[in-house]
Amino acid sequence: METASLVLPAYNERNRIAPCLVEVARWVRERPGGLAWEVLLVDDGSRDGTVALARSAADAAGLPLTVLVHEVNRGKGAALRTGVAATRGDMVLLSDVDLSTPLSELEKLLPFLAKAPIAIGSRAIDVGLVRRRQPWHRVLLGRAGNLVIRALAVPGIGDTQCGFKLFRGDVARELFAAATIDRFAYDVEILHLARRRGIAIAEVPVLWFNSPESKVRVLPDAIQTLTDVFRIRWRHRGRG
């Protein structure tokens, strides 16, 4: 049986972590895709009891859970680097704790992994699958940012920022080991590195429900992300 790893980054998620892990436990019991799953939670310096609540919820749900802890908040990209480095799966799935893309959408990504070592969920290809939309100002800012991202770092990808991504395991560990961006532009860096190394990427439309508890701060994080896009171009110039 093939093995697979699910990596969940978390920061101050006391309101969402228990429902998330209950759903993950139910999903894992069904052995989606005939895979044996390991689940890794990376706590990125939470100060609201997220770790204790996660362990309690996992125990109650009968979910084997590996918890990795950053003592201070370092950013989502840093959390995922820690999580991916600890994976052992033949494939690695990244998901947000809010499960804005249901885990069942994995079935849409799996067929693409036979031809492309990376299959990413997308909200851009079929907007009808975006069932709960972001506020209009977030949508407009996201579209503007994506134009810059496509021009500077990842041409041809309509949605680099959806948190639902599937990798062949060795490719995930290779790319995240080479990554440097700690915060939200980590997606752009991973896909940029993949493109530079000639690794195929499949962009797949998936269901998506906006979470009203999103940790994204619209303007500050947009500025940080775009600044990091320029850093990505500079740091990886002339090398894979």
Secondary structure by P-SEA (a helix, b strand, c coil): cbbbbbbbbbccccccaaaaaaaaaaaaaacccccbbbbbbbbcccccaaaaaaaaaaaaaccbbbbbbccccccaaaaaaaaaaaccccbbbbbccccccccccccccccccccccbbbbbcccccccccccccaaaaaaaaaaaaaaaaccccccccccccbbbcaaaaaaaaaaaccccccaaaaaaaaaaaaabbbbbbbbbbbbbbcccccccaaaaaaaaaaaaaaaaaacccc
